[in-house]
Amino acid sequence: MRWSELIEAVKEFGQYATAAEAERVTRTVLSALGGHVVGDERVELAAKLPVEAARLIADQVPVARQLTAAEFVESVALRLDGATPATARWDVSSVLTALAQAVDGQLVDRLLGLLPPGYALLFGRAELAQAAEAGRAGAVPGSRGRGAGAAPAAASAAYRPRAGFGRVQPARPRSILLPVPTHGTRV
């Protein structure tokens, strides 16, 4: 994948007006992610991404404490001018969903294993906490003796976003006005 293709994917997922805006968001999110991805996964991720993206990730010093998904989004909001937690969540999920589609699913599974719970939705995936916990414990509920981790891998494959799907959009508050009956009034 080339840098321009990654930016185009982010632009599409985030529905950004320009490639420059998608690139600005991509650079910010990948820089923030770089400190949270370490070890072999960091090396493999950098190898599978365009050189520009690999540098953004590899140039970051590993963080002393992993941020929760909400804290990660807030940290990105602080780096983007005019961003709110809601717009930053949109930006983060746009970039990480494009990233998840640019690399193989097994690597994404391993990345999610390194990160605290809650990041799966940012990568455009469902959070499979129960299956993952059971896999770590060595037994998958209902697995009838299959090897540890067999069901989580199969389950996560079922939740990989397909082209055009998997966008995580911020919830839009909606108000519904319903008539409120008063005492003595029949509705």
URUR-V515206 format. One record per residue. N is the residue number from 1. PHI is phi in whole degrees, -180 to 180 (NA if undefined). PSI is psi in whole degrees, -180 to 180 (NA if undefined). OMEGA is omega as a letter, one per 30 degrees, with the letter a starting at -180 (none if undefined). Layout:
BEGIN
{{N;PHI;PSI;OMEGA} {N;PHI;PSI;OMEGA}}
END
This chain:
BEGIN
{{1;NA;139;l} {2;-95;161;l} {3;-56;-44;a} {4;-62;-34;l} {5;-70;-39;l} {6;-64;-45;l} {7;-63;-41;l} {8;-64;-40;l} {9;-65;-43;l} {10;-63;-43;l} {11;-59;-42;l} {12;-69;-49;a} {13;-63;-41;a} {14;-87;-6;a} {15;55;44;l} {16;-79;150;a} {17;-73;-34;a} {18;-132;159;l} {19;-67;-31;l} {20;-63;-41;l} {21;-67;-43;l} {22;-63;-38;l} {23;-67;-41;l} {24;-60;-46;l} {25;-66;-43;a} {26;-61;-46;l} {27;-61;-42;a} {28;-66;-47;a} {29;-68;-44;a} {30;-65;-36;l} {31;-64;-42;l} {32;-66;-39;a} {33;-68;-33;a} {34;-54;-36;l} {35;-75;-15;a} {36;-99;-13;l} {37;-104;123;a} {38;-132;172;l} {39;68;-150;a} {40;-61;-34;a} {41;-65;-38;l} {42;-64;-45;l} {43;-64;-46;a} {44;-66;-41;l} {45;-62;-46;l} {46;-61;-37;a} {47;-69;-27;a} {48;-93;-6;a} {49;-105;163;l} {50;-59;156;a} {51;-54;-42;a} {52;-61;-44;l} {53;-70;-40;l} {54;-60;-42;l} {55;-64;-42;l} {56;-59;-38;a} {57;-79;-48;a} {58;-71;-25;a} {59;-77;-7;a} {60;-87;141;l} {61;-78;133;l} {62;-58;140;a} {63;-76;153;l} {64;-77;-30;a} {65;-135;128;l} {66;-66;136;l} {67;-85;145;l} {68;-66;168;l} {69;-60;-42;l} {70;-66;-41;l} {71;-66;-37;l} {72;-62;-47;l} {73;-61;-43;l} {74;-63;-38;l} {75;-66;-36;l} {76;-69;-40;l} {77;-59;-37;l} {78;-70;-25;a} {79;-86;-20;a} {80;-101;125;l} {81;-61;128;l} {82;76;8;a} {83;-82;148;l} {84;-112;168;l} {85;-56;-36;l} {86;-68;-45;l} {87;-71;-34;l} {88;-67;-38;l} {89;-61;-41;l} {90;-62;-47;a} {91;-62;-47;a} {92;-62;-47;a} {93;-68;-31;l} {94;-64;-46;a} {95;-71;-47;a} {96;-71;-30;l} {97;-68;-42;l} {98;-63;-41;l} {99;-62;-44;a} {100;-62;-33;l} {101;-81;-18;a} {102;-82;-22;a} {103;-118;170;a} {104;-75;155;a} {105;-63;-33;l} {106;-66;-38;l} {107;-66;-42;l} {108;-62;-41;l} {109;-59;-43;l} {110;-68;-39;l} {111;-61;-45;l} {112;-65;-29;l} {113;-69;-28;l} {114;-79;-30;a} {115;-91;153;l} {116;-62;161;l} {117;-56;148;l} {118;109;-14;a} {119;-80;-21;a} {120;-56;-43;l} {121;-63;-33;l} {122;-68;-27;l} {123;-90;8;l} {124;78;26;a} {125;-124;160;l} {126;-78;148;l} {127;-83;117;a} {128;-107;61;a} {129;-62;-46;a} {130;-65;-45;l} {131;-65;-40;a} {132;-67;-43;l} {133;-63;-42;l} {134;-64;-38;l} {135;-64;-38;l} {136;-68;-33;a} {137;-77;-13;l} {138;97;-1;l} {139;-139;135;l} {140;-104;127;l} {141;-54;129;l} {142;77;12;a} {143;-84;-17;l} {144;52;47;l} {145;90;2;l} {146;-64;160;a} {147;-62;157;l} {148;-61;134;l} {149;87;-4;a} {150;-65;-46;a} {151;-71;-42;a} {152;-60;-40;l} {153;-64;-43;l} {154;-67;-40;a} {155;-67;-42;a} {156;-67;-32;l} {157;-63;-34;a} {158;-69;-20;a} {159;-105;9;l} {160;-67;134;a} {161;-68;139;l} {162;-90;167;a} {163;-54;127;l} {164;86;-9;l} {165;-113;171;l} {166;92;2;l} {167;-70;130;l} {168;-100;112;a} {169;-107;143;l} {170;-63;143;l} {171;-66;136;l} {172;-100;122;a} {173;-65;138;l} {174;-127;139;l} {175;-110;138;l} {176;-119;123;l} {177;-98;119;l} {178;-118;146;l} {179;-65;138;l} {180;-106;117;a} {181;-69;143;l} {182;-99;161;a} {183;-61;137;l} {184;85;-2;a} {185;-105;135;l} {186;-90;138;l} {187;-108;NA;none}}
END
